[in-house]
Amino acid sequence: MRQTLKHIGLIVLGLATGAAATLAFSQASAQSVTTPLPLEQLRLLAEVFGQIKREYVQPVDDKKLLTAAIKGMVSSLDPHSSYLDKDEYKELQEQTRGRFAGLGIEISQEDGLVKVISPIEDSPAFKAGLKPGDLITRIDDKPVRGMTLDQAVKRMRGAPGSKVTLTIYRKSDERTFPVSIVRAEIRVQSIKGKMLEPGIAYVRITSFQERTVPDLAKKLQELAKDQPIKGLVLDLRNNGGGILQSAVGVSAAFMKEGATVVTTNGQIEDAKQKYTATFDNYRLSASPDDPLKGEAAFWKTVPMVVLVNAYSASASEIVSGALQDSKRALIMGKTTFGKGSVQTVRQLSPDTALRLTTAYYYTPSGRSIQSIGITPDVPVDQNPKGDPEDVLVTREIDYQNHLHNTQKPDEQKAIDAREARRLEELRRLEEENAKKTPEERKKEREARLPDLGSPDDFMLQQAVHQLKGEPVQRTKSRLEANAGPMPKDTSKAASPAAAVKPDAKRGSAVPATPSDKK
């Protein structure tokens, strides 16, 4: 990292609510590139402002009007750039620390409604049964349509112990229902882990926060305390991102020291960076000393499977892309969200900031995953019967003003082809659904997927099969099958590429090799 970089505002939030690989460059660097001001357009802005002040039906507050103009200007750039007012800036800082008051959901907007991207595990929203893809139509009987995302967030936030009622439309069930949720202080524990069975360890990262790397180091030490580790499942499902340095640190825990994790490239010189698996590149104020110092060497070679899905974004994609490119781990699950850009959070005043997209990021092999995502080496469903709701999933590429992938000049063709496959799959599912009895449809609506990491977690079961050299059931999704290289017969089980090879010595475990990747 260049010395001109400040260790502030370093965030990598992933989905439209702010999942962004985020850096904060020095003020001097920001001012090093200047361009002439467009005087004619500024005169036009002044004229519009003056006309509104003179002629609008009601008096308009100057600050409110200018703030709206700034917000509109920035948000028009892409889904992840935004002007942060006092409340939003405070909220962003709270999220980075992993502690805030509210419901505990990541959200975006869709068709004028608020869409649930992912409920934070163990939060009030999670316990109330909210699911990714749910649409919030009302907040305490106030229609959401017409609200900005910021206004919706403010209505859902509140003092711990207070109650809010959300009206939910669930597409998969084709029904609308109210949910009452008691607000609470959300303390996000980003690292969870356990032994799945003798020799097979499981670590779930829910978000990338300031303490994620120290907490990961502690968890790895705990897991290896009583028994030899012969395989590891790293779960990044529903992880919308977080702090870039934390993503580098998590990658460093499993990669050779000094290996390239991610590179970035943008207009200004300080946006052109290379992040390697070294402490200087994941140093944060939460841990002045290297939390990975003294880490057991076998963690860098133990066979490893990384679980991802459509809600794995930004920092999660940095980690999975680094481990995939270095052939350090096998990636299993669904194609990820596809957010391959970096945002800088620059403080404008004591209470406000600008979050601006300043760079694309690239995996160690130099590929951009912007709008494409990470394609899993072994595509696997979350449900043993398949995931029909895949056709309703929104990814980066579905946002109208998403940044285009500069390495894919034919991106529009890919978008059109994806939409055609999605509609074809939707028609097929509707035909199948029409053949089912009312009882069968009701049973499907009421079925609830098991919690991630639980004994009934089907995708996790497949990861364990993979590590043990047992057959793996590939996805039934035609969308996923067309997203990347697949065998001719997708009904066949995946070959056990990352199989654990028993060895009395921990350090000599054979690393995972994604032989299914072509």
C-alpha positions in Angstrom: 0.0 0.0 0.0 1.2 3.5 -0.8 2.0 5.7 2.2 -0.4 8.3 0.9 -3.3 6.1 1.7 -5.2 6.8 4.9 -6.5 3.9 7.0 -10.0 5.4 7.2 -13.3 4.5 5.6 -12.0 1.2 4.3 -15.1 -0.7 3.3 -16.1 -3.3 0.8 -19.9 -3.7 1.1 -21.2 -5.9 -1.6 -24.8 -5.4 -2.7 -26.7 -2.3 -3.7 -27.1 -1.1 -0.1 -23.4 -0.6 0.1 -21.4 -3.7 -0.4 -18.2 -2.2 -1.8 -14.5 -3.0 -1.8 -13.7 0.4 -0.4 -10.5 2.4 0.0 -9.9 5.9 1.2 -7.3 7.9 -0.7 -5.5 10.9 0.7 -7.0 14.3 0.0 -3.8 15.3 -1.8 -4.2 12.5 -4.2 -7.8 13.4 -4.9 -6.8 16.9 -5.8 -3.9 15.9 -8.0 -6.2 15.5 -11.1 -8.2 18.5 -12.0 -10.4 19.3 -15.0 -12.0 22.5 -16.1 -15.5 23.1 -14.7 -18.4 22.8 -17.2 -19.5 26.4 -16.9 -22.6 26.1 -19.2 -23.9 23.2 -17.2 -23.3 24.9 -13.9 -25.2 28.0 -15.2 -28.0 25.7 -16.2 -28.0 24.1 -12.7 -28.1 27.6 -11.1 -31.0 28.6 -13.4 -33.0 25.5 -12.5 -32.3 26.1 -8.8 -33.4 29.7 -9.0 -36.5 28.9 -10.9 -37.5 26.3 -8.3 -36.9 28.8 -5.5 -39.0 31.4 -7.3 -41.9 29.4 -8.8 -42.4 26.1 -7.0 -45.8 25.8 -5.4 -44.3 25.7 -1.9 -41.1 27.1 -0.3 -38.1 24.7 -0.6 -35.2 24.5 1.8 -31.9 25.3 0.1 -30.0 22.6 1.8 -32.6 20.0 1.1 -32.7 20.9 -2.6 -28.9 21.0 -3.0 -28.5 17.7 -1.1 -31.0 16.1 -3.4 -29.1 17.4 -6.5 -25.8 16.0 -5.2 -27.4 12.6 -4.3 -29.0 12.4 -7.8 -25.7 13.3 -9.5 -23.7 10.7 -7.6 -26.3 7.9 -7.7 -26.7 8.2 -11.4 -23.1 6.9 -11.9 -23.6 3.3 -10.8 -25.5 1.3 -8.1 -22.7 1.7 -5.5 -21.7 5.4 -5.6 -23.6 7.6 -3.2 -23.4 10.8 -1.2 -23.7 10.0 2.5 -25.5 12.5 4.7 -25.0 12.6 8.5 -27.2 9.6 9.3 -26.0 7.5 6.3 -22.3 8.2 7.1 -22.9 7.2 10.8 -24.7 4.1 9.6 -21.8 3.1 7.3 -19.3 3.5 10.2 -21.5 1.4 12.5 -21.8 -1.4 9.9 -18.0 -1.4 9.4 -17.6 -1.9 13.2 -20.3 -4.6 13.1 -22.6 -2.9 15.5 -25.7 -0.9 14.9 -29.4 -0.7 15.9 -32.2 -1.9 13.7 -33.6 -5.0 12.1 -30.5 -6.6 10.6 -31.2 -6.8 6.9 -29.2 -5.9 3.7 -31.5 -4.3 1.2 -31.7 -2.8 -2.3 -34.5 -1.4 -4.4 -36.5 -3.2 -7.1 -39.5 -1.8 -9.0 -40.0 0.9 -6.5 -40.1 -1.5 -3.6 -37.5 -2.5 -1.0 -35.9 -5.8 -1.7 -34.3 -8.0 1.0 -30.9 -9.1 -0.2 -30.0 -11.0 2.9 -31.0 -11.0 6.6 -28.0 -10.9 8.9 -27.8 -14.2 10.8 -29.2 -14.1 14.4 -30.7 -10.7 13.8 -34.4 -9.8 14.5 -35.1 -10.0 10.7 -33.5 -13.4 10.5 -35.4 -14.8 13.5 -38.7 -13.3 12.0 -38.2 -15.5 8.9 -37.4 -12.8 6.3 -35.8 -14.4 3.2 -33.5 -13.1 0.4 -35.8 -11.8 -2.4 -38.6 -10.8 -0.1 -40.1 -7.4 -1.2 -41.1 -4.9 1.5 -44.3 -3.1 0.4 -45.2 -1.2 3.6 -43.4 0.0 6.7 -45.8 0.6 9.6 -48.7 1.0 7.1 -46.7 3.6 5.1 -46.4 2.5 1.4 -42.8 2.0 0.3 -43.4 2.9 -3.3 -42.3 6.5 -3.7 -39.8 6.3 -0.8 -36.1 6.6 -1.5 -34.0 3.7 -0.1 -32.6 6.2 2.4 -36.1 7.0 3.6 -37.0 3.4 3.9 -33.9 2.7 6.0 -34.6 5.5 8.3 -38.2 4.2 8.9 -36.9 0.7 9.7 -34.2 2.0 12.0 -35.1 2.9 15.6 -34.4 2.4 19.3 -33.7 -1.1 20.5 -36.9 -2.6 21.9 -39.2 -0.6 19.6 -41.4 -2.5 17.1 -41.9 -2.1 13.4 -44.4 -3.9 11.2 -43.3 -4.8 7.6 -45.7 -5.9 4.9 -43.9 -8.6 2.9 -44.6 -9.8 -0.6 -42.9 -13.2 -1.2 -42.7 -13.9 -5.0 -42.1 -17.6 -4.6 -45.3 -18.0 -2.5 -47.3 -15.3 -4.5 -48.6 -14.0 -1.2 -48.5 -10.8 1.0 -48.3 -10.9 4.7 -47.4 -8.7 7.7 -44.3 -9.3 10.0 -43.9 -7.5 13.3 -40.2 -7.2 14.3 -38.7 -5.8 17.5 -35.7 -3.7 16.8 -32.4 -4.6 18.6 -28.8 -3.6 18.7 -27.2 -5.7 16.0 -23.8 -7.1 17.0 -22.7 -9.0 13.9 -20.3 -11.8 14.8 -18.6 -12.3 11.5 -16.9 -15.6 12.3 -18.6 -18.8 13.2 -17.0 -22.3 13.2 -17.2 -25.8 14.3 -16.1 -29.4 13.5 -18.6 -31.1 11.2 -17.1 -34.5 11.8 -13.7 -35.8 12.8 -11.1 -34.1 10.7 -13.6 -31.8 8.8 -13.7 -28.2 9.9 -16.3 -25.5 9.0 -15.9 -21.8 9.1 -18.6 -19.3 8.1 -17.8 -15.6 7.5 -21.0 -13.6 7.5 -19.3 -10.2 6.6 -15.8 -8.7 6.4 -15.4 -6.4 9.4 -12.5 -4.8 11.3 -12.2 -7.8 13.6 -12.8 -10.5 11.0 -9.1 -11.5 10.6 -8.3 -11.6 14.3 -11.5 -13.5 15.0 -10.7 -15.9 12.1 -7.2 -16.6 13.5 -8.7 -17.3 16.9 -11.3 -19.7 15.5 -8.8 -21.6 13.4 -6.6 -22.1 16.5 -9.6 -23.4 18.4 -10.6 -25.8 15.7 -7.1 -27.3 15.5 -6.7 -27.6 19.2 -8.0 -31.1 19.8 -7.7 -33.0 16.5 -5.8 -33.0 13.2 -7.6 -31.1 10.4 -7.9 -33.0 7.1 -10.4 -30.7 5.3 -12.0 -27.3 5.6 -15.2 -25.8 4.3 -15.1 -22.0 4.1 -18.7 -20.7 3.8 -19.2 -17.3 2.1 -22.9 -17.7 1.2 -25.0 -14.6 1.8 -21.9 -12.6 2.6 -22.4 -9.3 0.9 -18.9 -8.0 1.5 -17.2 -5.6 4.0 -13.7 -4.3 4.4 -11.2 -4.9 1.6 -8.2 -5.4 4.0 -10.2 -8.1 5.8 -10.8 -9.9 2.6 -7.0 -9.8 1.9 -6.3 -11.0 5.4 -8.8 -13.9 5.1 -7.1 -14.9 1.8 -3.7 -14.6 3.4 -4.7 -17.2 6.1 -4.9 -19.9 3.4 -2.4 -18.7 0.8 1.4 -18.6 0.6 2.9 -15.5 2.1 3.4 -12.8 -0.5 1.0 -14.3 -3.0 -1.2 -11.9 -5.0 -4.7 -11.6 -3.7 -6.2 -8.8 -5.8 -5.2 -5.9 -7.9 -7.1 -2.7 -8.6 -7.0 -0.2 -11.5 -8.6 3.2 -11.9 -8.0 6.7 -13.2 -5.7 8.1 -10.5 -2.4 6.6 -9.6 -3.4 5.6 -6.1 -6.2 3.5 -7.5 -3.6 1.2 -9.2 -2.8 -1.2 -6.4 -1.6 -4.7 -5.8 -2.6 -6.5 -2.6 -0.6 -9.5 -1.5 -0.9 -11.9 1.4 1.3 -9.8 3.7 0.4 -8.1 6.9 1.0 -4.6 5.5 -1.8 -5.2 3.1 -4.4 -6.3 5.7 -3.3 -4.1 8.6 -6.2 -2.4 10.4 -6.5 -0.4 13.6 -8.5 -3.2 15.3 -5.4 -5.3 15.2 -2.1 -3.5 15.3 -0.2 -6.8 15.4 -0.4 -9.5 12.8 -3.2 -11.8 13.9 -2.0 -14.5 11.6 1.5 -14.5 13.1 2.2 -18.0 14.4 -0.7 -19.5 12.4 -0.2 -23.3 11.9 1.3 -23.9 8.5 -1.1 -26.7 7.6 -3.9 -24.2 7.1 -2.2 -23.1 3.9 -2.3 -26.6 2.4 -5.3 -28.3 3.9 -7.9 -29.4 1.3 -10.5 -26.7 1.1 -13.9 -26.1 -0.4 -15.4 -22.6 -0.5 -19.2 -22.3 -0.6 -20.8 -19.3 -2.5 -24.1 -18.3 -3.8 -25.7 -15.3 -5.7 -25.6 -13.2 -2.5 -21.8 -13.7 -2.1 -20.6 -10.3 -3.2 -17.6 -8.0 -3.4 -15.1 -8.9 -0.6 -16.5 -12.5 -0.8 -15.7 -12.6 -4.5 -12.2 -11.2 -3.9 -11.5 -14.1 -1.5 -13.1 -16.8 -3.6 -11.5 -15.5 -6.8 -8.0 -15.4 -5.1 -8.4 -19.0 -3.8 -9.8 -20.2 -7.2 -7.1 -18.6 -9.3 -4.3 -19.9 -7.1 -5.8 -23.4 -7.2 -5.8 -23.3 -3.5 -9.5 -24.2 -3.1 -12.4 -25.6 -5.0 -15.4 -23.2 -5.3 -18.8 -24.8 -4.9 -22.3 -23.5 -5.1 -23.8 -20.8 -7.4 -22.5 -18.0 -9.5 -21.7 -15.1 -7.3 -23.3 -11.6 -7.4 -20.7 -10.0 -9.8 -19.6 -6.8 -8.1 -16.0 -6.2 -9.3 -15.6 -2.5 -8.5 -13.9 -0.6 -5.7 -15.4 2.3 -3.8 -13.5 5.1 -2.0 -15.2 6.6 1.0 -13.9 10.2 1.3 -15.0 12.4 4.3 -16.3 15.7 3.0 -17.1 17.3 6.4 -17.3 16.0 10.0 -20.7 14.4 9.3 -20.8 13.7 5.5 -18.8 11.7 3.0 -18.7 10.7 -0.6 -18.7 7.0 -1.6 -17.4 6.9 -5.1 -16.5 4.0 -7.4 -12.8 4.6 -8.1 -11.5 1.3 -9.6 -12.2 -2.1 -10.9 -10.6 -5.0 -9.1 -9.1 -8.1 -10.7 -8.4 -11.6 -9.5 -4.7 -12.8 -9.4 -4.9 -14.1 -13.0 -6.0 -10.6 -14.1 -9.7 -11.3 -14.8 -12.5 -8.9 -14.0 -15.6 -10.4 -12.4 -17.6 -7.2 -12.8 -21.2 -8.1 -13.7 -20.1 -11.7 -14.3 -19.3 -13.1 -10.8 -17.3 -16.1 -9.8 -18.4 -19.2 -11.6 -18.2 -22.2 -9.2 -15.9 -25.1 -10.1 -18.7 -27.4 -9.0 -22.2 -25.9 -9.3 -24.5 -27.2 -6.5 -28.0 -26.4 -5.4 -29.0 -25.3 -1.9 -32.0 -27.6 -2.1 -31.7 -31.3 -3.1 -34.7 -31.0 -5.4 -33.2 -27.9 -7.1 -33.6 -24.2 -6.6 -36.4 -22.9 -8.8 -36.2 -19.5 -7.2 -32.9 -18.9 -9.1 -35.0 -17.3 -11.9 -36.0 -14.5 -9.5 -32.4 -13.7 -8.2 -31.1 -10.2 -9.0 -27.4 -9.9 -9.6 -25.2 -6.9 -10.4 -25.7 -7.4 -14.1 -29.5 -6.8 -13.7 -29.1 -3.3 -12.5 -29.7 -0.8 -15.3 -26.8 1.4 -14.5 -24.3 -1.2 -13.5 -20.7 -0.7 -14.7 -19.8 -2.7 -17.7 -17.1 -5.3 -17.7 -14.3 -3.7 -19.8 -12.9 -7.2 -20.6 -16.2 -8.3 -22.2 -17.1 -6.1 -25.2 -20.0 -8.4 -26.0 -21.6 -8.1 -22.5 -25.0 -7.1 -23.9 -25.2 -10.4 -25.8 -24.5 -12.2 -22.5 -27.2 -10.1 -20.8 -29.7 -10.9 -23.6 -28.8 -14.6 -23.5 -29.1 -14.8 -19.8 -32.5 -13.2 -19.9 -33.7 -15.6 -22.6 -32.6 -18.5 -20.5 -34.2 -17.1 -17.5 -37.6 -16.6 -19.3 -37.3 -20.1 -20.8 -36.7 -21.6 -17.3 -39.5 -19.5 -15.8 -41.9 -20.9 -18.4 -40.8 -24.4 -17.8 -41.2 -24.0 -14.0 -44.7 -22.5 -14.5 -45.7 -25.5 -16.7 -44.4 -27.9 -14.0 -46.2 -26.0 -11.3 -49.5 -26.2 -13.2 -49.3 -30.0 -13.1 -49.0 -30.1 -9.3 -51.9 -30.5 -7.0 -53.0 -27.7 -4.6 -51.6 -29.7 -1.7 -48.2 -30.1 -3.4 -48.0 -26.4 -4.1 -49.0 -25.6 -0.5 -46.4 -27.9 0.8 -43.7 -26.3 -1.3 -44.7 -22.8 -0.2 -44.6 -23.7 3.5 -41.2 -25.5 3.1 -38.3 -23.7 4.7 -34.7 -24.2 3.8 -32.6 -25.4 6.7 -30.2 -22.8 8.3 -26.8 -22.4 6.7 -24.3 -24.6 8.5 -27.0 -26.9 10.0 -26.9 -30.7 9.7 -29.6 -30.5 7.0 -27.7 -27.9 4.9 -27.6 -29.8 1.5 -24.9 -27.7 -0.1 -22.7 -28.1 3.0 -23.3 -31.8 2.8 -22.0 -31.8 -0.8 -18.9 -29.9 0.3 -18.2 -32.6 2.9 -18.8 -35.3 0.2 -16.3 -33.5 -2.0 -13.6 -33.4 0.7 -14.1 -37.1 1.5 -13.9 -38.1 -2.2 -17.6 -39.1 -2.4 -20.0 -38.3 -5.2 -21.5 -34.8 -5.3 -24.9 -33.9 -6.7 -24.5 -31.2 -9.3 -27.1 -28.4 -9.8 -30.3 -29.0 -11.6 -30.5 -25.3 -12.6 -30.4 -24.7 -16.3 -29.4 -21.2 -15.6 -26.3 -22.3 -13.6 -25.5 -25.0 -16.1 -25.3 -22.3 -18.9 -23.2 -19.9 -16.7 -20.0 -21.8 -17.0 -18.3 -25.0 -18.1 -20.3 -28.1 -17.3 -20.0 -31.8 -18.2 -22.2 -33.1 -21.0 -24.3 -35.0 -18.5 -25.1 -32.7 -15.7 -27.0 -35.4 -13.9 -23.7 -37.2 -13.0 -22.0 -36.5 -9.8 -19.0 -34.3 -9.6 -15.6 -36.0 -9.4 -14.0 -35.7 -5.9 -11.4 -33.1 -6.9 -10.7 -31.9 -3.4 -10.8 -35.3 -1.7 -9.1 -35.5 1.6 -6.2 -37.9 1.5 -5.6 -39.3 5.0 -2.2 -38.5 6.4 -0.8 -38.8 9.8 1.0 -35.5 9.4 -1.1 -32.3 9.4 1.2 -30.3 7.3 1.3 -32.8 4.4 -2.4 -32.8 3.6 -2.9 -32.5 -0.2 -4.4 -29.1 -1.2 -7.7 -29.0 -3.1 -7.2 -29.0 -6.9 -10.3 -27.9 -8.9 -10.0 -30.5 -11.6 -13.6 -29.9 -12.6 -12.6 -26.5 -13.8 -12.0 -26.5 -17.5 
